[in-house]
Amino acid sequence: MVNVKQIVSTALMNEGLKYIEKDPMANLPKLVDWAGKIVTLDNHKKHVETFRKIVNDPTSNWYKLIERFFDELSPSTRKKFLINYMVNSGMVGIPIEKKMQEKYHCNVPWAILMDPTSACNLKCTGCWAAEYEKTDSMSFDTLDRIINEGKELGIYMYIYSGGEPLVRKNDLIRLAEKHSDCAFLSFTNATLVDEEFAKKLGELGNFGLAISVEGFEKETDMRRGKGTFQSVMNAMDFLKKYGVVFGFSTCYHKYNVDVVGSKEYLEMLIDKGCMFGWYFTYMPIGKDAVTDLMATAEQREEMYHRVREFRETEPIFVLDFWNDGEYVGGCIAGGRKYFHINARGDVEPCAFIHYSNVNIKDVSLIEALQSPIFKEYNEGQPFNGNQLRPCPLLDNPEKLKGMVERSGAVSTQPLDKEDVYDLTAKTEKAAEKWAETADKLWDETLIRKGQKKNAV
């Protein structure tokens, strides 16, 4: 199906990029003007106006991040980011997704997270993927079908997790080449990134990496194994050399918050070439999960403040999967913004919620999105009026118990088949403690936005 808007928007972006690259920062306002003529949704128009302010303020950290975009990324990466991510996945894809939601009466996401394989060359403490069999994998044809069906629904963003996705690096490159109109991102431990692979990614342009790192050498090697940190640093050097877009993925827990939340840690990763960073808090998935690693309410609040400070001061885009619920209206799982397909093909609402009704090998993508557990998510979101308490497991465990029970979803963990009551029992106390802190922070947020009066 030919999408005229997509063709016109891509042509405009191509011409705009040629013009801009003659003198990027001086000519960027012109691209913003062009973008303003392309977008149709009100929220996209707001983004354009925000971007307009940024490109006219050379002192801002966001302006400096844009400078890095043009200075450090390969020509192919710059082009593919603007066309695949901003045009296809954003301006073109989102309106299609909204139409499909109305047509099929279910959530249709912006991105799909899927596991090409459950195999991994590391054994990290507390990894949720450790609960899967190490021999599961989805075939190239299955991955390809998911992407084809996804594009029909307006989905142009595909993310890989695992296992270690780069065990299948050749297949992933083939998929990026075949679907050159899509944006791909892989979570990875980076130990399989060599110079040849980095060079190929720089040439492709539409395949980025989110590299797992837990702090400096001591903290990373403690959880991921001796020598891992140095492998990560070497991989980042290769990726920066060839202009690949990449960032970091950091799990913060009770014993590394001070390190991974420090300015020194973030600036080290910026120097290595990271353009973005994703913070995740430790989740106790699996019967043998180490609950002692869970961050305290005080530590989670500390990360809440630090991430917001980084976004105002540092030339990198950082986000917190849980603490940034206020910017995305609460929980984004269950197909609202994303969902997860594990290496066996089980369709799960979230990478951290291992319960399902269907397998992608037996149903179409839209049928999976209409499955009972996904309908429960659709009807239940947001799970809390306080968007700093978005998660049905970590923040509202009673909600997850109800959804799993009503939907008849079953555990997808072949090693222990963890019962939802056993799982949520591990987060109930943490949820209670965080509720007190989060309610205070949310009141402050509403007062700051003028949506609530301060108590006298």
ROZA-50668 format. One record per residue (C-alpha): residue in one letter; z negated, y, x negated; residue number from 1. Coordinates in steps of 0.5 Angstrom, whole numbers, plus 500, padded with zeros to 3 digits. Each point is the difference from the previous one (the first is absolute). Layout:
% residues N
   residu    pz    py    px   num
        A     Z     Y     X   NUM
...
% end
This chain:
% residues 456
   residu    pz    py    px   num
        M   500   500   500     1
        V   502   507   497     2
        N   495   505   500     3
        V   503   507   500     4
        K   494   504   498     5
        Q   499   495   494     6
        I   507   501   498     7
        V   499   508   500     8
        S   493   500   498     9
        T   502   496   494    10
        A   506   504   498    11
        L   496   506   500    12
        M   494   497   496    13
        N   506   498   495    14
        E   503   507   500    15
        G   493   503   499    16
        L   498   496   495    17
        K   506   502   496    18
        Y   498   507   501    19
        I   493   499   498    20
        E   500   497   494    21
        K   504   505   496    22
        D   493   504   501    23
        P   495   496   504    24
        M   495   504   501    25
        A   504   507   501    26
        N   505   496   505    27
        L   495   496   504    28
        P   498   505   505    29
        K   508   499   502    30
        L   499   493   501    31
        V   494   502   505    32
        D   504   504   504    33
        W   505   495   501    34
        A   495   495   501    35
        G   497   505   506    36
        K   507   499   503    37
        I   500   492   500    38
        V   493   499   503    39
        T   499   499   507    40
        L   493   498   501    41
        D   494   505   501    42
        N   496   497   495    43
        H   506   499   495    44
        K   501   508   501    45
        K   493   501   498    46
        H   501   496   494    47
        V   506   504   498    48
        E   496   507   501    49
        T   494   497   495    50
        F   505   498   495    51
        R   503   507   500    52
        K   493   503   499    53
        I   499   495   494    54
        V   507   501   496    55
        N   498   508   501    56
        D   494   499   496    57
        P   501   498   493    58
        T   492   500   499    59
        S   499   494   505    60
        N   499   493   497    61
        W   505   498   506    62
        Y   505   504   496    63
        K   498   497   494    64
        L   501   493   503    65
        I   507   502   502    66
        E   502   502   493    67
        R   498   493   497    68
        F   504   497   506    69
        F   506   504   496    70
        D   498   499   493    71
        E   498   493   500    72
        L   504   496   505    73
        S   507   497   499    74
        P   505   503   504    75
        S   501   494   504    76
        T   493   500   502    77
        R   500   507   502    78
        K   506   499   504    79
        K   498   494   503    80
        F   493   503   502    81
        L   503   506   503    82
        I   505   496   504    83
        N   496   493   501    84
        Y   493   503   501    85
        M   501   507   503    86
        V   506   499   504    87
        N   501   493   502    88
        S   493   498   501    89
        G   497   506   502    90
        M   505   505   504    91
        V   505   494   502    92
        G   495   494   501    93
        I   494   503   503    94
        P   504   503   506    95
        I   503   493   501    96
        E   493   496   500    97
        K   498   505   505    98
        K   505   498   505    99
        M   499   492   498   100
        Q   493   501   502   101
        E   502   503   507   102
        K   505   494   501   103
        Y   496   494   498   104
        H   493   503   502   105
        C   497   498   493   106
        N   498   503   493   107
        V   506   501   496   108
        P   498   502   492   109
        W   502   505   495   110
        A   500   494   495   111
        I   499   493   499   112
        L   496   497   495   113
        M   502   493   498   114
        D   498   494   495   115
        P   506   497   496   116
        T   495   495   497   117
        S   493   498   500   118
        A   500   498   492   119
        C   497   505   495   120
        N   499   499   493   121
        L   493   503   500   122
        K   494   499   504   123
        C   496   506   502   124
        T   493   500   502   125
        G   500   502   508   126
        C   507   500   501   127
        W   502   498   507   128
        A   506   497   498   129
        A   496   494   497   130
        E   499   498   507   131
        Y   507   497   500   132
        E   504   494   498   133
        K   503   502   493   134
        T   506   496   502   135
        D   502   504   506   136
        S   506   504   500   137
        M   506   503   504   138
        S   507   499   499   139
        F   505   505   498   140
        D   503   499   506   141
        T   494   501   504   142
        L   498   507   497   143
        D   507   502   501   144
        R   500   498   507   145
        I   494   504   501   146
        I   503   506   497   147
        N   506   500   504   148
        E   496   499   506   149
        G   496   506   498   150
        K   505   505   499   151
        E   503   499   507   152
        L   493   502   502   153
        G   500   506   495   154
        I   496   497   495   155
        Y   502   502   493   156
        M   494   499   496   157
        Y   498   494   497   158
        I   494   498   496   159
        Y   498   494   496   160
        S   493   497   499   161
        G   498   493   498   162
        G   498   496   496   163
        E   504   503   494   164
        P   507   503   503   165
        L   503   500   494   166
        V   500   493   499   167
        R   506   501   504   168
        K   503   506   497   169
        N   507   497   500   170
        D   500   499   507   171
        L   497   507   501   172
        I   505   503   496   173
        R   506   497   504   174
        L   497   502   507   175
        A   499   508   497   176
        E   507   499   498   177
        K   503   497   507   178
        H   496   505   504   179
        S   501   506   496   180
        D   498   505   506   181
        C   493   498   500   182
        A   494   502   496   183
        F   496   494   496   184
        L   493   500   497   185
        S   497   494   497   186
        F   492   499   499   187
        T   500   497   493   188
        N   495   498   494   189
        A   506   503   496   190
        T   499   494   495   191
        L   507   498   501   192
        V   503   507   499   193
        D   504   500   494   194
        E   505   505   497   195
        E   506   496   503   196
        F   497   500   507   197
        A   498   508   499   198
        K   507   502   498   199
        K   503   496   506   200
        L   495   503   505   201
        G   502   507   497   202
        E   507   499   501   203
        L   499   497   508   204
        G   496   506   502   205
        N   497   497   506   206
        F   495   495   498   207
        G   493   503   497   208
        L   493   497   498   209
        A   493   501   502   210
        I   496   497   494   211
        S   493   497   501   212
        V   495   503   495   213
        E   493   500   501   214
        G   498   506   495   215
        F   500   500   493   216
        E   501   493   495   217
        K   492   498   502   218
        E   501   501   507   219
        T   507   497   501   220
        D   499   494   495   221
        M   493   498   504   222
        R   504   499   506   223
        R   507   498   498   224
        G   499   497   493   225
        K   500   501   493   226
        G   506   504   497   227
        T   502   502   507   228
        F   499   507   499   229
        Q   504   501   494   230
        S   506   496   504   231
        V   499   505   505   232
        M   501   506   495   233
        N   506   497   497   234
        A   503   499   507   235
        M   499   507   501   236
        D   503   503   494   237
        F   507   496   501   238
        L   500   502   508   239
        K   499   507   497   240
        K   505   500   495   241
        Y   506   498   505   242
        G   498   504   506   243
        V   497   495   505   244
        V   495   503   505   245
        F   494   497   500   246
        G   492   501   501   247
        F   494   496   500   248
        S   496   496   505   249
        T   493   500   499   250
        C   494   496   503   251
        Y   494   504   500   252
        H   493   496   501   253
        K   493   501   498   254
        Y   501   499   493   255
        N   506   505   498   256
        V   499   506   505   257
        D   498   504   494   258
        V   506   498   496   259
        V   506   500   505   260
        G   497   506   503   261
        S   500   504   494   262
        K   505   506   498   263
        E   501   496   493   264
        Y   502   494   503   265
        L   505   504   505   266
        E   503   504   494   267
        M   501   494   496   268
        L   504   497   505   269
        I   504   506   501   270
        D   501   501   493   271
        K   503   492   500   272
        G   505   502   505   273
        C   497   499   507   274
        M   503   504   506   275
        F   495   497   505   276
        G   493   496   501   277
        W   498   496   505   278
        Y   492   499   501   279
        F   498   494   504   280
        T   492   498   501   281
        Y   498   493   498   282
        M   501   495   506   283
        P   496   494   501   284
        I   505   495   502   285
        G   499   492   500   286
        K   494   496   500   287
        D   498   501   493   288
        A   501   507   499   289
        V   495   504   496   290
        T   497   505   505   291
        D   496   503   494   292
        L   507   504   498   293
        M   500   504   507   294
        A   499   507   499   295
        T   494   504   503   296
        A   501   505   505   297
        E   498   505   495   298
        Q   505   498   495   299
        R   506   500   506   300
        E   498   507   501   301
        E   500   502   493   302
        M   507   497   500   303
        Y   502   504   506   304
        H   498   506   497   305
        R   503   499   493   306
        V   507   498   503   307
        R   501   506   504   308
        E   498   504   494   309
        F   505   496   496   310
        R   506   502   505   311
        E   498   507   499   312
        T   500   501   493   313
        E   504   494   496   314
        P   508   499   500   315
        I   500   493   503   316
        F   499   498   507   317
        V   494   496   502   318
        L   498   497   506   319
        D   494   495   502   320
        F   502   495   505   321
        W   493   500   504   322
        N   498   507   499   323
        D   506   504   502   324
        G   500   497   507   325
        E   500   507   503   326
        Y   507   502   497   327
        V   503   494   503   328
        G   496   499   507   329
        G   496   494   498   330
        C   502   493   499   331
        I   507   500   498   332
        A   500   492   500   333
        G   503   495   506   334
        G   507   503   499   335
        R   498   507   502   336
        K   502   503   493   337
        Y   500   493   496   338
        F   499   493   501   339
        H   499   494   495   340
        I   504   493   499   341
        N   497   495   495   342
        A   504   495   496   343
        R   500   495   505   344
        G   503   504   505   345
        D   494   502   504   346
        V   500   506   504   347
        E   493   504   499   348
        P   498   507   502   349
        C   498   502   493   350
        A   499   498   493   351
        F   493   499   501   352
        I   500   497   507   353
        H   502   492   499   354
        Y   501   498   508   355
        S   507   499   503   356
        N   503   497   506   357
        V   507   499   497   358
        N   504   499   494   359
        I   506   504   498   360
        K   504   494   499   361
        D   500   498   507   362
        V   501   507   504   363
        S   504   506   499   364
        L   496   506   497   365
        I   500   504   507   366
        E   497   493   503   367
        A   494   500   494   368
        L   499   508   502   369
        Q   499   498   507   370
        S   495   494   499   371
        P   493   500   503   372
        I   496   502   494   373
        F   505   506   499   374
        K   499   502   507   375
        E   493   500   499   376
        Y   501   505   495   377
        N   505   504   504   378
        E   495   501   505   379
        G   494   501   496   380
        Q   502   505   495   381
        P   496   505   498   382
        F   494   495   500   383
        N   496   506   499   384
        G   500   507   502   385
        N   497   502   493   386
        Q   507   499   496   387
        L   495   499   494   388
        R   498   493   503   389
        P   507   498   501   390
        C   500   492   498   391
        P   498   495   505   392
        L   497   495   494   393
        L   497   505   496   394
        D   498   505   505   395
        N   500   497   507   396
        P   499   493   499   397
        E   499   499   507   398
        K   507   502   502   399
        L   503   495   495   400
        K   496   494   503   401
        G   502   502   507   402
        M   507   501   498   403
        V   501   493   497   404
        E   496   497   505   405
        R   504   502   506   406
        S   507   499   496   407
        G   498   493   498   408
        A   503   502   493   409
        V   498   495   495   410
        S   498   500   493   411
        T   506   500   495   412
        Q   495   499   494   413
        P   502   492   498   414
        L   494   500   495   415
        D   494   501   505   416
        K   503   502   507   417
        E   495   506   500   418
        D   497   501   507   419
        V   500   507   502   420
        Y   493   500   502   421
        D   498   498   492   422
        L   505   505   498   423
        T   497   506   504   424
        A   493   498   499   425
        K   501   502   492   426
        T   502   507   502   427
        E   495   502   506   428
        K   495   503   496   429
        A   505   504   496   430
        A   503   502   506   431
        E   493   503   503   432
        K   498   503   493   433
        W   507   504   500   434
        A   500   502   507   435
        E   494   505   499   436
        T   504   503   494   437
        A   507   500   503   438
        D   497   503   506   439
        K   497   506   496   440
        L   507   501   496   441
        W   504   499   507   442
        D   496   506   503   443
        E   501   504   494   444
        T   507   499   501   445
        L   500   502   507   446
        I   496   506   499   447
        R   505   502   494   448
        K   506   499   504   449
        G   497   504   506   450
        Q   500   494   505   451
        K   492   500   500   452
        K   495   505   500   453
        N   494   500   494   454
        A   493   499   503   455
        V   496   506   499   456
% end
